[in-house]
């Protein structure tokens, strides 16, 4: 029952919304999965390539975004 709710949420999320992330988030995913959980980089990179990239737009971080984050 819980899995069905999760899958329904995931499919509605993908069909009704446009997902975005940036390279810093992906970098943090690589770092934490390796450092904290011992997941090899190759496994995390496969996850990103197959389950994140097809459904997510990668945003560029420019000077303006960096300045805002730094503030």
Secondary structure as UniProt FT lines:
FT   HELIX           2..16
FT   STRAND          19..22
FT   HELIX           23..35
FT   TURN            36..37
FT   HELIX           41..47
FT   HELIX           48..52
FT   HELIX           53..55
FT   STRAND          56..59
FT   HELIX           63..70
//
